């Protein structure tokens, strides 16, 4: 039973020449009209609520009709309140009409023309695409981003810095609520428990293989990035955890289904920490962290090869950081070692030729002190650094053009002197012990 009066439909039908409608058709039309009216009213009420009003206007109805792809009604928009009059055309049949306002034509003609009002419109735009915000007028500008520099800074502003200072109970409320499905939450918990389970190697391998190949992990990328930063910050004395984090980073970078570009700036600092950190692990043996530093160098190499084209400043900044740790005499030899293998991983032959070879003579004194030290651990560290430098120099041999049979007896002393002037006595002696004339030629030509 419809609340719409069927007599109104009969009147409209007769006005267009339809004189006979049976009751079944009338009931169907009444139900359809009632549904259409409720649909229009629901959309109109949405516009009223979003406009922070409690009174429904004709403009709300017109906007609702436009949203429903129906031609709006014309002639009902008015800025003045409508006054309705009542006229009786028969017993029990009142007729309501809008009273016309009396207009003085002289005042109307002499009045200035009003400004053309703007229509109320709404459009959609992309706030972010794959985590990257497009530069369009609707999005915040660079000036708005700079204003964020005025927010409070300090230990309480960054939870990782607070943790390093001992304030681990700092909580930061996220700006955006990120909802994960129960399946992804369970997957993330299982991956974390598997990665840091020292007793089950197969479990760890399966977890890394899943991260390396599964396609549906897009929503978990920021959570993995946060896990990497937190674990590196809180476990600098645990080589097992640091190694697992580097393996996790490698697996993420190798997954072609993950879009990691927006998070590279957050991934690089933990990798550099494992590469050139002062003291990694709790073992007194300085060589214990050698494998971790080499693994971190390989991760850095992957990042440079894959993302240096999209970020032109990535490679120079990484090279500058590694060079600083390589030449800094206040850093331990482990950090120098990390800087050397990091430079080679970042740029290969070009970096070795332009940054490592010209600085070897200056760096020689620091290594000599370690080799001549009474402490066996110090000597082992020095040998480790020398071996890393020799591996970097040997890579130059691949690019050497031409064939060299050897050194004549008369020229051996001259070549030793020239090589010593180029890279220092210690490194020159070690290079000549290798017995590779092409390598000597490549170093002299670099």
Secondary structure as the mmCIF struct_conf table of DSSP 4:
data_model
#
loop_
_struct_conf.conf_type_id
_struct_conf.id
_struct_conf.beg_label_comp_id
_struct_conf.beg_label_asym_id
_struct_conf.beg_label_seq_id
_struct_conf.end_label_comp_id
_struct_conf.end_label_asym_id
_struct_conf.end_label_seq_id
BEND BEND1 UNK A 3 UNK A 4
HELX_RH_AL_P HELX_RH_AL_P1 UNK A 6 UNK A 15
TURN_TY1_P TURN_TY1_P1 UNK A 16 UNK A 17
HELX_RH_AL_P HELX_RH_AL_P2 UNK A 23 UNK A 50
TURN_TY1_P TURN_TY1_P2 UNK A 51 UNK A 52
BEND BEND2 UNK A 54 UNK A 55
HELX_RH_AL_P HELX_RH_AL_P3 UNK A 58 UNK A 67
TURN_TY1_P TURN_TY1_P3 UNK A 68 UNK A 69
HELX_LH_PP_P HELX_LH_PP_P1 UNK A 71 UNK A 73
BEND BEND3 UNK A 75 UNK A 75
BEND BEND4 UNK A 79 UNK A 80
HELX_LH_PP_P HELX_LH_PP_P2 UNK A 81 UNK A 82
STRN STRN1 UNK A 84 UNK A 88
BEND BEND5 UNK A 89 UNK A 90
TURN_TY1_P TURN_TY1_P4 UNK A 91 UNK A 92
STRN STRN2 UNK A 94 UNK A 98
HELX_LH_PP_P HELX_LH_PP_P3 UNK A 99 UNK A 102
HELX_RH_AL_P HELX_RH_AL_P4 UNK A 105 UNK A 110
BEND BEND6 UNK A 111 UNK A 111
HELX_LH_PP_P HELX_LH_PP_P4 UNK A 112 UNK A 120
BEND BEND7 UNK A 127 UNK A 127
STRN STRN3 UNK A 129 UNK A 129
TURN_TY1_P TURN_TY1_P5 UNK A 130 UNK A 131
STRN STRN4 UNK A 132 UNK A 132
TURN_TY1_P TURN_TY1_P6 UNK A 137 UNK A 138
BEND BEND8 UNK A 139 UNK A 139
HELX_RH_AL_P HELX_RH_AL_P5 UNK A 142 UNK A 147
HELX_RH_3T_P HELX_RH_3T_P1 UNK A 148 UNK A 150
BEND BEND9 UNK A 151 UNK A 151
BEND BEND10 UNK A 154 UNK A 154
TURN_TY1_P TURN_TY1_P7 UNK A 155 UNK A 157
HELX_RH_AL_P HELX_RH_AL_P6 UNK A 159 UNK A 164
TURN_TY1_P TURN_TY1_P8 UNK A 165 UNK A 166
TURN_TY1_P TURN_TY1_P9 UNK A 168 UNK A 169
BEND BEND11 UNK A 175 UNK A 176
HELX_RH_AL_P HELX_RH_AL_P7 UNK A 182 UNK A 195
TURN_TY1_P TURN_TY1_P10 UNK A 196 UNK A 196
TURN_TY1_P TURN_TY1_P11 UNK A 198 UNK A 199
HELX_RH_AL_P HELX_RH_AL_P8 UNK A 201 UNK A 213
BEND BEND12 UNK A 215 UNK A 215
HELX_RH_3T_P HELX_RH_3T_P2 UNK A 218 UNK A 220
HELX_RH_AL_P HELX_RH_AL_P9 UNK A 221 UNK A 234
TURN_TY1_P TURN_TY1_P12 UNK A 236 UNK A 237
HELX_RH_AL_P HELX_RH_AL_P10 UNK A 239 UNK A 254
TURN_TY1_P TURN_TY1_P13 UNK A 256 UNK A 257
HELX_RH_3T_P HELX_RH_3T_P3 UNK A 261 UNK A 263
HELX_RH_AL_P HELX_RH_AL_P11 UNK A 264 UNK A 276
BEND BEND13 UNK A 278 UNK A 278
BEND BEND14 UNK A 281 UNK A 282
BEND BEND15 UNK A 284 UNK A 284
HELX_RH_3T_P HELX_RH_3T_P4 UNK A 286 UNK A 289
HELX_RH_AL_P HELX_RH_AL_P12 UNK A 290 UNK A 307
TURN_TY1_P TURN_TY1_P14 UNK A 308 UNK A 310
HELX_RH_AL_P HELX_RH_AL_P13 UNK A 312 UNK A 327
TURN_TY1_P TURN_TY1_P15 UNK A 329 UNK A 330
BEND BEND16 UNK A 331 UNK A 331
HELX_RH_AL_P HELX_RH_AL_P14 UNK A 333 UNK A 347
TURN_TY1_P TURN_TY1_P16 UNK A 348 UNK A 348
HELX_RH_AL_P HELX_RH_AL_P15 UNK A 349 UNK A 351
HELX_RH_PI_P HELX_RH_PI_P1 UNK A 352 UNK A 356
HELX_RH_3T_P HELX_RH_3T_P5 UNK A 357 UNK A 359
HELX_RH_AL_P HELX_RH_AL_P16 UNK A 360 UNK A 371
TURN_TY1_P TURN_TY1_P17 UNK A 372 UNK A 372
BEND BEND17 UNK A 374 UNK A 374
HELX_RH_AL_P HELX_RH_AL_P17 UNK A 376 UNK A 394
HELX_RH_3T_P HELX_RH_3T_P6 UNK A 395 UNK A 399
BEND BEND18 UNK A 402 UNK A 402
HELX_RH_AL_P HELX_RH_AL_P18 UNK A 409 UNK A 423
HELX_RH_AL_P HELX_RH_AL_P19 UNK A 425 UNK A 434
TURN_TY1_P TURN_TY1_P18 UNK A 435 UNK A 435
HELX_RH_AL_P HELX_RH_AL_P20 UNK A 437 UNK A 445
#
